[in-house]
Amino acid sequence: MNKFTILIVLSIFHFSFFAQQKFEKEYRVKPNEIPLKSLQIIKMWNFEKKVKWFAEESNDGKTFEAKVVYKRDRYSIEFSEEGQILDVEKKVKFSELSSEIQRKIKENLSKKFKKYRIKKVQIQYSGTETAIYNEVFQLKTTHERAKINFEIILKAKKENDYALYEILADNKGILIKELKFKQESSLNLEF
Amino acid sequence: MKKIVPFVFLFFCVAKVYGQSDFDTGFLPKVVLSTKVSDKMNWVHSAESRAIIYDDKYQFSHNLLDLSSILSLKTNLNQSFNFGYIIRFRNSEIIHRTFQHYNFVNQFSSIKVGHRLAFEQFYQTKKQTTFRTRYRVSAEKPLNGERVDVKEFYIKLGNEYLYDFKANDLEIRVTPNLGFKASKKDKIEFGLDYRLGRFLNNNTKNNLWFRTTWYISID
């Protein structure tokens, strides 16, 4: 068997070599694969633009996500497998947050990281369906208000090395969750 | 399967079009193995073979074998410098090559774009050392969803420009690929590597290679 044949055989029969891993998958789905309840909510909310549906599966379970642009803002609406609304995330610029929140978040980030750069900010609304609706469609009601958190993606360093972090800050700017991303390999774009 | 058909179709179409000119075609299977040395350093090895199926006439012959060893230093989250060596066995010839790469990768919402700037030095017994510089841009996009998960397909498009200082000439490469992320540790890509050589000297040479590349990362 020459070298060329060996390479071809290796390429074809490699799939079974690396089998054990944590299960995590995100993929596009059609509206007919979505729980009816979540479809009804999105229909009722009546966004003018096209809604794209995604499913996310992991060891923790399965969720569905509707992505839509409304009044030039990007929204992600997350549902449970049963179709219950979990939260809504709205992509914003950090400078669009109130100056008080900006100041608080910056102050708390500086305590945690030597250096940081904010790459993405999302306002996260959670609570009842009505409360979330009031926030998304900016209804000025005092009855039901959603709980507001800020999800921030950072490039930051604690010691010497930069890493990507996902931070969750509450509506007072206090950091309540920190998750370090594992760096994805870009081997196939480098070699 | 439907996604693969256009690649195969394109392969045969281009082979037909260039059938009458200075044209070679064949297979380029490659394996790239990356092992982690430390948080900032990887040691990457690769083996690439070339088999010709058309060179003026249809034939099947093994043409060359490249073996490389590269030290990859991560300088930032999305940047790296690579220093490597390739030994090429072509018929009875042996060509040594050293190279330096600078890479940076940008992640957008669903597209990942990689840039590579490289300098290469070629050494061969009884021949003058030659130099080449090259720049490549590649984009990777999942075929389903916004990121490439395990057991998912993606497309990768590459465009590269290579300048040979001695020949004072340019080669342009276009590389469409269909990729499959088989596990967290490995990806396999099938595609074409179209090369338009001697671009500046009005004596163009066309090569079309059918590529299979298996990328393996061991942390």
Chai-1 contact restraints between the chains, C-beta under 6 A:
chainA,res_idxA,chainB,res_idxB,connection_type,confidence,min_distance_angstrom,max_distance_angstrom,comment,restraint_id
A,K3,B,S49,contact,1.0,0.0,6.0,A-B,restraint_1
A,K3,B,L65,contact,1.0,0.0,6.0,A-B,restraint_2
A,F4,B,S49,contact,1.0,0.0,6.0,A-B,restraint_3
A,F4,B,A51,contact,1.0,0.0,6.0,A-B,restraint_4
A,F4,B,H62,contact,1.0,0.0,6.0,A-B,restraint_5
A,L7,B,P29,contact,1.0,0.0,6.0,A-B,restraint_6
A,L7,B,S49,contact,1.0,0.0,6.0,A-B,restraint_7
A,I8,B,P29,contact,1.0,0.0,6.0,A-B,restraint_8
A,S11,B,P29,contact,1.0,0.0,6.0,A-B,restraint_9
A,S11,B,T212,contact,1.0,0.0,6.0,A-B,restraint_10
A,S11,B,W214,contact,1.0,0.0,6.0,A-B,restraint_11
A,H14,B,W214,contact,1.0,0.0,6.0,A-B,restraint_12
A,F15,B,A182,contact,1.0,0.0,6.0,A-B,restraint_13
A,F18,B,S183,contact,1.0,0.0,6.0,A-B,restraint_14
A,F18,B,K185,contact,1.0,0.0,6.0,A-B,restraint_15
A,F18,B,D186,contact,1.0,0.0,6.0,A-B,restraint_16
A,Q21,B,S183,contact,1.0,0.0,6.0,A-B,restraint_17
A,Q21,B,K184,contact,1.0,0.0,6.0,A-B,restraint_18
A,K25,B,D149,contact,1.0,0.0,6.0,A-B,restraint_19
A,E26,B,G145,contact,1.0,0.0,6.0,A-B,restraint_20
A,E26,B,D149,contact,1.0,0.0,6.0,A-B,restraint_21
A,Y27,B,N144,contact,1.0,0.0,6.0,A-B,restraint_22
A,Y27,B,G145,contact,1.0,0.0,6.0,A-B,restraint_23
A,R28,B,N144,contact,1.0,0.0,6.0,A-B,restraint_24
A,R28,B,G145,contact,1.0,0.0,6.0,A-B,restraint_25
A,F54,B,G145,contact,1.0,0.0,6.0,A-B,restraint_26
A,Y162,B,L77,contact,1.0,0.0,6.0,A-B,restraint_27
A,S185,B,S217,contact,1.0,0.0,6.0,A-B,restraint_28
A,S186,B,V105,contact,1.0,0.0,6.0,A-B,restraint_29
A,S186,B,G114,contact,1.0,0.0,6.0,A-B,restraint_30
A,L187,B,S34,contact,1.0,0.0,6.0,A-B,restraint_31
A,L187,B,Y215,contact,1.0,0.0,6.0,A-B,restraint_32
A,L187,B,S217,contact,1.0,0.0,6.0,A-B,restraint_33
A,N188,B,K187,contact,1.0,0.0,6.0,A-B,restraint_34
A,N188,B,Y215,contact,1.0,0.0,6.0,A-B,restraint_35
A,L189,B,V105,contact,1.0,0.0,6.0,A-B,restraint_36
A,L189,B,G114,contact,1.0,0.0,6.0,A-B,restraint_37
A,L189,B,S138,contact,1.0,0.0,6.0,A-B,restraint_38
A,E190,B,N103,contact,1.0,0.0,6.0,A-B,restraint_39
A,F191,B,V32,contact,1.0,0.0,6.0,A-B,restraint_40
